[in-house]
Amino acid sequence: MRRSVPAFLPALAVAALVAPAPAAFAQANDAARVPVQTLCDGLISIMKSGKTAGVRGRATAIGPVVDRVYDIPLMTRLTVGASWNTIAPADQAALVAAFRRMVVGQYAVNFDSFAGQRFVIDPKIENRGGDSLVRTTLVQSGEDPIPIAYRLRASGGSWKIVDVFYRNAISQLATRRSDFSRVLATGGAKALIRHLDALATKGDN
């Protein structure tokens, strides 16, 4: 793999009324954890396929996983920011497709070999204003563990990843927003699509 590249109440009657709340909270936490576990399993799988699958084969394998666990349309809109509403619908659709290619491509490039790596998911899931933050650690033999956190939002009855925090740094959406704004300002939507396609083939992003 390349080094790249969420006070007790005394009255029994009252206790009975509030008892379902922790269970419901736990179920919400479990549901938010599922997409992250799915992604981690998918990444381990493509690492194990390694050079045999090649970049294209790893991209083909991780693509459906990205579609299941990420809210790509929302991430694209959030990253582009206020300029989104000024972009023609056809270019918006093309940007969403290009953003997906970037996410899939960077996973395929960066997660290219397996040497016993594993992901550890923190059982404590944080609530962030209705979103959930799931923290993971990529454990690699002979190297420092890499913390990766995922922010998830309920969408269409399921939880979807909407942001990634690599090494507990600033969000990827915030970092990319600055980059994308510059490209949009100088070349418009089509220039940003080309920029995303270029990022899809580069590692360590």
C-alpha positions, 0 to 999 in steps of 0.5 A: 500500500502506498503511504498516503494514499464518524443521573439515574432516575429512581422511579421505575415507571420513568425508567421504563419510559426512557429505557428504549432511548439508549437502545435506539442510540446504539442501533443508530451507532451500529447503522452508522458503523456499517458503511465504514466497515464495508469500506474497510473490508473493500479496501483490504480486499483490493489490497490483497488483489494487489498487482495481479488486479492492477489499477483498473481491476482494483478500481472495478472492485472498489467502485461499487463499494464507493457507490454504497457507502459514499454520498458522492452527489452531496460531497460534490455539491459541498466541495464546489460550494456556492458556485454549484447553483451557477453551474449548468445541470449537464455540467453538474452531472458531469462533475458528480461523475468525475468526483466519483472517478477521483474517489475510486481512482485514488483508492485504486492507486493508493491501496495497491498491496497487502502486507498484513494491514488491518483497520480498527474501528473505534466502537465509540461513535460521536454525534456531530449535529445529527451526523455521526463521526466514526473513527478508524485506525489503519494498522501497518506492520513496522509503521505508525498507525494512521488515524482516519475518521469518517463523517456520515449523514443519514440519507434515504434511510441509510448512513452515507459518508460525506467527509473524510479526516485523514490523520485527524487533519482538516476535512478533505472537503474543506481542503478540496473546496479551496483547490476546486474554487481556484480551478472553477474561477479560472476555467469553469466546470469543464476545467474542474472535470479535467482536474478531477480526472487528473487527480483520479490517476495520482497517488498520495492525494 
